[in-house]
Amino acid sequence: MSSKISQKSHREEIAEAQRTNKPSGRCHYCLMISKTCKEATKSIPARGGAPKEEYIFVNAEEEFFYEQAIMKFHYSVQEEADSCLSGRWSFDDVPMKPFRTVMLIPADRMPAIMDKLKEYLTV
């Protein structure tokens, strides 16, 4: 079967799914859950005067996804973990609280994220 025929039938399937309001298998959004931490006692003043919490991504490149997310929230996983220290550390290091950051990213923003990732990884 040629790829033209299979592409055409796939397009027809999507059109039919849209007409009948049935799932088409096309992904419109990506849901991402990242490991994040924040200092146990730190809060930063925001523009309006209210404190703004600063989250640190365990995997720094996931911040590119966060920037493009249309919906995001954090929740604590402190009950499941002792701390958010990894790698080399000393007793002078600030204790961190572990969180998970949930992000909803539109699929059409993924190419921009991938471009930033490529740039980040080649520098």
C-alpha atoms as one frame of an Amber mdcrd trajectory, in Angstrom:
protein
   0.000   0.000   0.000   1.463   3.367  -0.917   1.987   6.015   1.740  -0.235
   8.456  -0.175  -3.207   6.141   0.160  -2.584   5.497   3.854  -2.144   9.245
   4.525  -5.363  10.033   2.719  -7.302   7.462   4.712  -5.782   8.809   7.923
  -6.907  12.333   7.010 -10.353  10.983   6.206 -10.445   9.224   9.589  -9.607
  12.466  11.374 -12.229  14.402   9.369 -14.831  11.733  10.136 -13.919  11.789
  13.829 -14.292  15.577  13.920 -17.663  15.435  12.136 -19.031  12.798  14.502
 -17.250  14.194  17.595 -15.404  10.913  18.196 -11.779  10.547  19.337  -9.342
  10.748  16.419  -6.119   9.689  18.119  -4.582  13.114  17.475  -2.755  14.631
  20.420  -3.620  18.265  21.153  -1.862  18.552  24.522   0.985  16.914  26.388
   0.836  16.359  30.124   4.205  16.441  31.854   5.071  15.807  35.483   8.502
  16.978  36.626  10.523  16.647  39.800  11.068  20.059  41.356  12.316  21.392
  44.681  12.269  24.635  46.545  14.180  25.878  49.522  12.405  24.983  52.727
  12.322  28.598  53.950  12.685  30.715  50.805  10.075  32.988  49.284  10.805
  35.840  46.879   8.737  39.057  46.728   6.765  39.319  43.487   5.735  42.520
  41.693   2.492  42.804  43.615   4.284  42.447  46.941   3.029  38.914  47.596
   5.757  36.293  48.071   6.606  34.225  44.972   7.869  30.699  45.420  10.909
  29.681  43.383  10.940  26.097  42.154  14.117  24.444  40.902  13.806  21.724
  38.281  15.810  18.562  38.999  16.255  18.259  35.202  17.028  21.829  34.087
  15.851  21.266  30.497  12.289  20.702  31.727  12.090  24.434  32.385  11.622
  24.922  28.616   8.380  22.936  28.854   7.300  24.977  31.897   7.754  28.223
  29.952   5.367  27.011  27.217   2.760  25.403  29.496  -0.709  26.940  29.514
  -1.632  25.355  32.836   0.713  24.393  35.670   0.663  23.612  39.361   2.921
  22.155  42.044   2.208  19.646  44.774   4.349  18.460  47.638   5.735  14.936
  47.832   7.482  15.592  51.133   5.625  12.728  52.797   7.115  10.289  50.248
  10.703  11.616  50.415  13.157  12.882  53.042  14.775  15.744  51.116  15.643
  16.970  47.664  19.418  16.758  47.881  21.332  14.789  45.312  24.914  14.636
  44.178  27.625  16.257  46.282  26.398  18.150  49.301  27.607  19.417  52.627
  25.942  20.186  55.923  25.937  23.883  54.969  23.576  23.242  52.035  20.058
  24.600  52.355  17.396  21.896  52.867  14.997  21.575  49.954  11.379  20.432
  49.899  10.505  17.970  47.108   7.600  18.775  44.776   6.086  17.581  41.530
   5.205  20.148  38.905   2.361  19.278  36.539   2.268  21.070  33.181  -0.217
  21.063  30.300   1.573  21.915  27.058  -0.200  22.474  23.713   1.172  20.077
  21.084   1.684  22.945  18.639   4.276  24.474  21.010   6.452  21.353  21.002
   8.537  22.376  17.932   9.594  25.609  19.708  10.518  23.616  22.817  12.536
  21.133  20.745  14.401  24.006  19.059  15.334  25.427  22.475  16.407  21.978
  23.665  18.642  21.511  20.602  20.216  24.900  21.219  20.674  24.121  24.933
  22.272  20.750  24.246  24.673  21.978  21.547  26.152  24.885  23.534
